[in-house]
Amino acid sequence: MKVENPIAERSFAFALQIVELYKLLSAEREYVLSKQLLRSGTSIGANVAEATAAISKRDFAAKMSIASKEARETKYWLMLLSQGRMTQVDMSAALNEVSQLINILTAIVKTAQANME
């Protein structure tokens, strides 16, 4: 029986979206910020995956907190690329999704921390 994990699935799908954005940005010869975006955008899901194998509630909260921070960093790079007019690539879908991921991850971290008290 498969147990669904919506945040793991969603952060993985977002990582795939970021990989595609990275390819588009590289095709436009934007290498510096796109590499930062690739690192932070794929790190969200990696930290969520690590959290699913946490050895304690504290470890779970810490990994999810890192995922949340990576999501915020990803949003920063997306906004910089978009508002800095460094590319013709539309960042709106990725910005929308990362904002939703931030909200979900923040709620998970708050709940996890409350359950530790």
Backbone as JSON Lines, residues from 0, in Angstrom:
{"i":0,"aa":"M","n":[0.84,-1.18,0.0],"ca":[0.0,0.0,0.0],"c":[0.88,1.24,0.0]}
{"i":1,"aa":"K","n":[0.65,2.12,-0.94],"ca":[1.45,3.33,-1.06],"c":[0.9,4.42,-0.15]}
{"i":2,"aa":"V","n":[1.78,5.0,0.65],"ca":[1.4,6.1,1.5],"c":[1.71,7.4,0.76]}
{"i":3,"aa":"E","n":[0.71,8.24,0.6],"ca":[0.92,9.5,-0.11],"c":[1.6,10.51,0.78]}
{"i":4,"aa":"N","n":[2.49,11.26,0.18],"ca":[3.16,12.35,0.88],"c":[3.1,13.56,-0.05]}
{"i":5,"aa":"P","n":[2.05,14.36,0.08],"ca":[1.84,15.47,-0.86],"c":[3.02,16.45,-0.94]}
{"i":6,"aa":"I","n":[3.65,16.78,0.18],"ca":[4.75,17.74,0.11],"c":[5.96,17.14,-0.59]}
{"i":7,"aa":"A","n":[6.2,15.86,-0.4],"ca":[7.32,15.2,-1.09],"c":[7.06,15.16,-2.59]}
{"i":8,"aa":"E","n":[5.84,14.82,-2.96],"ca":[5.48,14.77,-4.38],"c":[5.53,16.16,-5.01]}
{"i":9,"aa":"R","n":[5.02,17.13,-4.3],"ca":[4.96,18.49,-4.84],"c":[6.36,19.11,-4.95]}
{"i":10,"aa":"S","n":[7.2,18.88,-3.95],"ca":[8.56,19.44,-4.01],"c":[9.39,18.74,-5.08]}
{"i":11,"aa":"F","n":[9.13,17.46,-5.34],"ca":[9.82,16.75,-6.42],"c":[9.38,17.32,-7.78]}
{"i":12,"aa":"A","n":[8.08,17.51,-7.95],"ca":[7.57,18.09,-9.19],"c":[8.14,19.49,-9.41]}
{"i":13,"aa":"F","n":[8.27,20.25,-8.32],"ca":[8.84,21.58,-8.43],"c":[10.31,21.5,-8.85]}
{"i":14,"aa":"A","n":[11.04,20.54,-8.31],"ca":[12.44,20.36,-8.71],"c":[12.54,20.1,-10.22]}
{"i":15,"aa":"L","n":[11.64,19.29,-10.74],"ca":[11.63,19.04,-12.18],"c":[11.35,20.33,-12.96]}
{"i":16,"aa":"Q","n":[10.44,21.14,-12.43],"ca":[10.13,22.43,-13.06],"c":[11.36,23.33,-13.06]}
{"i":17,"aa":"I","n":[12.11,23.33,-11.98],"ca":[13.32,24.14,-11.88],"c":[14.4,23.66,-12.85]}
{"i":18,"aa":"V","n":[14.51,22.35,-13.01],"ca":[15.48,21.8,-13.97],"c":[15.14,22.28,-15.38]}
{"i":19,"aa":"E","n":[13.86,22.28,-15.71],"ca":[13.45,22.77,-17.03],"c":[13.73,24.26,-17.19]}
{"i":20,"aa":"L","n":[13.47,25.05,-16.14],"ca":[13.79,26.48,-16.18],"c":[15.29,26.69,-16.37]}
{"i":21,"aa":"Y","n":[16.09,25.89,-15.66],"ca":[17.55,25.97,-15.78],"c":[17.99,25.73,-17.23]}
{"i":22,"aa":"K","n":[17.39,24.76,-17.88],"ca":[17.73,24.48,-19.28],"c":[17.4,25.67,-20.17]}
{"i":23,"aa":"L","n":[16.22,26.27,-19.94],"ca":[15.82,27.44,-20.74],"c":[16.77,28.62,-20.49]}
{"i":24,"aa":"L","n":[17.11,28.84,-19.22],"ca":[18.01,29.94,-18.89],"c":[19.4,29.71,-19.47]}
{"i":25,"aa":"S","n":[19.87,28.49,-19.43],"ca":[21.18,28.17,-20.0],"c":[21.18,28.4,-21.5]}
{"i":26,"aa":"A","n":[20.07,28.09,-22.15],"ca":[19.96,28.31,-23.59],"c":[20.04,29.8,-23.92]}
{"i":27,"aa":"E","n":[19.64,30.65,-22.96],"ca":[19.75,32.1,-23.14],"c":[21.08,32.64,-22.62]}
{"i":28,"aa":"R","n":[21.96,31.74,-22.27],"ca":[23.31,32.07,-21.77],"c":[23.3,32.79,-20.42]}
{"i":29,"aa":"E","n":[22.33,32.44,-19.6],"ca":[22.3,32.95,-18.23],"c":[22.78,31.79,-17.35]}
{"i":30,"aa":"Y","n":[24.02,31.89,-16.9],"ca":[24.64,30.77,-16.2],"c":[24.79,30.98,-14.7]}
{"i":31,"aa":"V","n":[24.99,32.19,-14.25],"ca":[25.33,32.43,-12.85],"c":[24.12,32.28,-11.94]}
{"i":32,"aa":"L","n":[23.09,33.09,-12.16],"ca":[21.91,33.02,-11.3],"c":[21.12,31.74,-11.52]}
{"i":33,"aa":"S","n":[21.14,31.24,-12.74],"ca":[20.42,30.0,-13.02],"c":[21.02,28.83,-12.25]}
{"i":34,"aa":"K","n":[22.32,28.83,-12.05],"ca":[22.96,27.76,-11.27],"c":[22.54,27.85,-9.81]}
{"i":35,"aa":"Q","n":[22.45,29.07,-9.28],"ca":[21.97,29.26,-7.9],"c":[20.53,28.76,-7.77]}
{"i":36,"aa":"L","n":[19.72,29.1,-8.77],"ca":[18.33,28.68,-8.79],"c":[18.23,27.15,-8.82]}
{"i":37,"aa":"L","n":[19.05,26.52,-9.65],"ca":[19.05,25.06,-9.75],"c":[19.4,24.41,-8.41]}
{"i":38,"aa":"R","n":[20.42,24.95,-7.74],"ca":[20.84,24.38,-6.46],"c":[19.76,24.5,-5.39]}
{"i":39,"aa":"S","n":[19.24,25.71,-5.21],"ca":[18.26,25.9,-4.14],"c":[16.92,25.26,-4.49]}
{"i":40,"aa":"G","n":[16.51,25.33,-5.74],"ca":[15.22,24.78,-6.15],"c":[15.13,23.27,-6.05]}
{"i":41,"aa":"T","n":[16.23,22.59,-6.31],"ca":[16.23,21.13,-6.18],"c":[16.51,20.69,-4.75]}
{"i":42,"aa":"S","n":[17.09,21.56,-3.97],"ca":[17.4,21.25,-2.57],"c":[16.14,21.16,-1.71]}
{"i":43,"aa":"I","n":[15.1,21.85,-2.1],"ca":[13.85,21.81,-1.33],"c":[13.38,20.36,-1.2]}
{"i":44,"aa":"G","n":[13.21,19.71,-2.32],"ca":[12.74,18.33,-2.33],"c":[13.72,17.37,-1.67]}
{"i":45,"aa":"A","n":[15.01,17.62,-1.84],"ca":[16.01,16.76,-1.21],"c":[15.9,16.81,0.31]}
{"i":46,"aa":"N","n":[15.68,17.99,0.85],"ca":[15.53,18.11,2.3],"c":[14.2,17.53,2.79]}
{"i":47,"aa":"V","n":[13.17,17.66,2.01],"ca":[11.89,17.03,2.35],"c":[12.08,15.51,2.37]}
{"i":48,"aa":"A","n":[12.79,14.98,1.39],"ca":[13.04,13.54,1.35],"c":[13.84,13.09,2.58]}
{"i":49,"aa":"E","n":[14.83,13.87,2.96],"ca":[15.59,13.55,4.17],"c":[14.7,13.59,5.41]}
{"i":50,"aa":"A","n":[13.78,14.54,5.45],"ca":[12.88,14.67,6.61],"c":[12.0,13.43,6.77]}
{"i":51,"aa":"T","n":[11.66,12.81,5.65],"ca":[10.79,11.62,5.75],"c":[11.52,10.45,6.41]}
{"i":52,"aa":"A","n":[12.84,10.53,6.46],"ca":[13.62,9.47,7.12],"c":[14.23,9.98,8.43]}
{"i":53,"aa":"A","n":[13.64,11.01,8.99],"ca":[14.18,11.61,10.22],"c":[14.18,10.61,11.36]}
{"i":54,"aa":"I","n":[15.19,10.75,12.24],"ca":[15.3,9.82,13.37],"c":[14.59,10.33,14.62]}
{"i":55,"aa":"S","n":[14.13,11.58,14.57],"ca":[13.41,12.14,15.7],"c":[12.53,13.29,15.22]}
{"i":56,"aa":"K","n":[11.65,13.74,16.09],"ca":[10.81,14.89,15.76],"c":[11.67,16.13,15.54]}
{"i":57,"aa":"R","n":[12.71,16.27,16.34],"ca":[13.62,17.42,16.21],"c":[14.33,17.38,14.85]}
{"i":58,"aa":"D","n":[14.79,16.21,14.45],"ca":[15.46,16.04,13.16],"c":[14.49,16.36,12.02]}
{"i":59,"aa":"F","n":[13.25,15.88,12.13],"ca":[12.22,16.16,11.13],"c":[12.0,17.66,10.99]}
{"i":60,"aa":"A","n":[11.82,18.33,12.12],"ca":[11.58,19.78,12.11],"c":[12.77,20.52,11.51]}
{"i":61,"aa":"A","n":[13.98,20.08,11.83],"ca":[15.18,20.74,11.31],"c":[15.28,20.6,9.8]}
{"i":62,"aa":"K","n":[15.02,19.41,9.28],"ca":[15.1,19.18,7.82],"c":[14.02,19.97,7.08]}
{"i":63,"aa":"M","n":[12.83,19.99,7.65],"ca":[11.75,20.75,7.02],"c":[12.03,22.24,7.08]}
{"i":64,"aa":"S","n":[12.68,22.68,8.14],"ca":[13.06,24.08,8.26],"c":[14.08,24.45,7.19]}
{"i":65,"aa":"I","n":[15.02,23.56,6.93],"ca":[16.01,23.8,5.87],"c":[15.3,23.85,4.52]}
{"i":66,"aa":"A","n":[14.35,22.95,4.29],"ca":[13.58,22.96,3.04],"c":[12.86,24.3,2.87]}
{"i":67,"aa":"S","n":[12.3,24.8,3.96],"ca":[11.61,26.09,3.93],"c":[12.56,27.23,3.58]}
{"i":68,"aa":"K","n":[13.75,27.19,4.17],"ca":[14.76,28.22,3.88],"c":[15.2,28.15,2.42]}
{"i":69,"aa":"E","n":[15.37,26.94,1.91],"ca":[15.76,26.77,0.5],"c":[14.66,27.29,-0.42]}
{"i":70,"aa":"A","n":[13.41,27.1,-0.03],"ca":[12.29,27.61,-0.82],"c":[12.31,29.14,-0.88]}
{"i":71,"aa":"R","n":[12.62,29.74,0.26],"ca":[12.72,31.21,0.29],"c":[13.88,31.7,-0.58]}
{"i":72,"aa":"E","n":[14.98,30.99,-0.54],"ca":[16.12,31.37,-1.39],"c":[15.75,31.22,-2.86]}
{"i":73,"aa":"T","n":[15.06,30.16,-3.18],"ca":[14.62,29.93,-4.56],"c":[13.73,31.06,-5.03]}
{"i":74,"aa":"K","n":[12.81,31.48,-4.17],"ca":[11.93,32.6,-4.52],"c":[12.76,33.86,-4.8]}
{"i":75,"aa":"Y","n":[13.8,34.08,-4.0],"ca":[14.67,35.24,-4.2],"c":[15.3,35.21,-5.6]}
{"i":76,"aa":"W","n":[15.87,34.05,-5.99],"ca":[16.52,33.96,-7.29],"c":[15.52,34.13,-8.42]}
{"i":77,"aa":"L","n":[14.33,33.56,-8.26],"ca":[13.29,33.71,-9.28],"c":[12.89,35.17,-9.44]}
{"i":78,"aa":"M","n":[12.72,35.85,-8.32],"ca":[12.35,37.27,-8.37],"c":[13.46,38.11,-8.99]}
{"i":79,"aa":"L","n":[14.68,37.81,-8.65],"ca":[15.82,38.55,-9.2],"c":[15.91,38.35,-10.71]}
{"i":80,"aa":"L","n":[15.76,37.12,-11.16],"ca":[15.79,36.85,-12.6],"c":[14.62,37.54,-13.31]}
{"i":81,"aa":"S","n":[13.46,37.49,-12.7],"ca":[12.26,38.05,-13.31],"c":[12.29,39.58,-13.32]}
{"i":82,"aa":"Q","n":[12.5,40.17,-12.17],"ca":[12.45,41.63,-12.07],"c":[13.71,42.3,-12.6]}
{"i":83,"aa":"G","n":[14.8,41.56,-12.66],"ca":[16.04,42.1,-13.19],"c":[16.08,42.1,-14.71]}
{"i":84,"aa":"R","n":[15.04,41.55,-15.3],"ca":[14.91,41.5,-16.76],"c":[16.16,40.89,-17.42]}
{"i":85,"aa":"M","n":[16.65,39.83,-16.82],"ca":[17.84,39.17,-17.35],"c":[17.5,38.07,-18.35]}
{"i":86,"aa":"T","n":[16.21,37.79,-18.49],"ca":[15.79,36.7,-19.36],"c":[14.4,36.96,-19.89]}
{"i":87,"aa":"Q","n":[14.07,36.27,-20.94],"ca":[12.71,36.34,-21.5],"c":[11.84,35.21,-20.96]}
{"i":88,"aa":"V","n":[12.43,34.32,-20.16],"ca":[11.71,33.17,-19.61],"c":[10.71,33.65,-18.56]}
{"i":89,"aa":"D","n":[9.48,33.16,-18.67],"ca":[8.42,33.53,-17.73],"c":[8.6,32.76,-16.42]}
{"i":90,"aa":"M","n":[8.75,33.48,-15.33],"ca":[8.97,32.88,-14.02],"c":[7.7,32.81,-13.18]}
{"i":91,"aa":"S","n":[6.57,33.28,-13.71],"ca":[5.37,33.42,-12.89],"c":[4.86,32.1,-12.32]}
{"i":92,"aa":"A","n":[4.86,31.04,-13.1],"ca":[4.36,29.75,-12.6],"c":[5.26,29.23,-11.48]}
{"i":93,"aa":"A","n":[6.56,29.35,-11.67],"ca":[7.51,28.89,-10.64],"c":[7.39,29.75,-9.39]}
{"i":94,"aa":"L","n":[7.22,31.05,-9.55],"ca":[7.05,31.93,-8.4],"c":[5.78,31.59,-7.62]}
{"i":95,"aa":"N","n":[4.72,31.3,-8.34],"ca":[3.47,30.92,-7.69],"c":[3.65,29.62,-6.9]}
{"i":96,"aa":"E","n":[4.27,28.64,-7.53],"ca":[4.43,27.34,-6.87],"c":[5.37,27.44,-5.67]}
{"i":97,"aa":"V","n":[6.46,28.18,-5.78],"ca":[7.38,28.27,-4.65],"c":[6.72,29.02,-3.48]}
{"i":98,"aa":"S","n":[5.89,29.99,-3.78],"ca":[5.16,30.7,-2.72],"c":[4.23,29.74,-1.98]}
{"i":99,"aa":"Q","n":[3.58,28.87,-2.72],"ca":[2.71,27.87,-2.08],"c":[3.53,26.87,-1.27]}
{"i":100,"aa":"L","n":[4.67,26.46,-1.8],"ca":[5.55,25.55,-1.05],"c":[6.02,26.19,0.25]}
{"i":101,"aa":"I","n":[6.36,27.47,0.2],"ca":[6.78,28.18,1.4],"c":[5.68,28.14,2.46]}
{"i":102,"aa":"N","n":[4.44,28.41,2.04],"ca":[3.32,28.39,2.98],"c":[3.12,27.0,3.6]}
{"i":103,"aa":"I","n":[3.19,25.98,2.78],"ca":[3.02,24.61,3.27],"c":[4.15,24.23,4.22]}
{"i":104,"aa":"L","n":[5.39,24.5,3.82],"ca":[6.54,24.14,4.64],"c":[6.55,24.9,5.96]}
{"i":105,"aa":"T","n":[6.14,26.17,5.93],"ca":[6.07,26.96,7.16],"c":[5.06,26.34,8.12]}
{"i":106,"aa":"A","n":[3.92,25.93,7.59],"ca":[2.9,25.29,8.44],"c":[3.41,23.97,9.01]}
{"i":107,"aa":"I","n":[4.11,23.2,8.21],"ca":[4.67,21.92,8.68],"c":[5.67,22.16,9.79]}
{"i":108,"aa":"V","n":[6.57,23.13,9.61],"ca":[7.59,23.43,10.62],"c":[6.94,23.9,11.91]}
{"i":109,"aa":"K","n":[5.96,24.79,11.81],"ca":[5.27,25.29,13.02],"c":[4.58,24.15,13.77]}
{"i":110,"aa":"T","n":[3.92,23.28,13.03],"ca":[3.24,22.15,13.65],"c":[4.24,21.2,14.3]}
{"i":111,"aa":"A","n":[5.31,20.91,13.6],"ca":[6.33,20.0,14.12],"c":[6.97,20.56,15.39]}
{"i":112,"aa":"Q","n":[7.25,21.85,15.38],"ca":[7.84,22.48,16.57],"c":[6.86,22.5,17.74]}
{"i":113,"aa":"A","n":[5.59,22.73,17.45],"ca":[4.57,22.73,18.51],"c":[4.42,21.33,19.12]}
{"i":114,"aa":"N","n":[4.58,20.31,18.3],"ca":[4.45,18.93,18.78],"c":[5.65,18.49,19.6]}
{"i":115,"aa":"M","n":[6.73,19.23,19.53],"ca":[7.93,18.9,20.33],"c":[7.82,19.46,21.73]}
{"i":116,"aa":"E","n":[6.98,20.47,21.92],"ca":[6.88,21.14,23.21],"c":[6.04,20.37,24.2]}
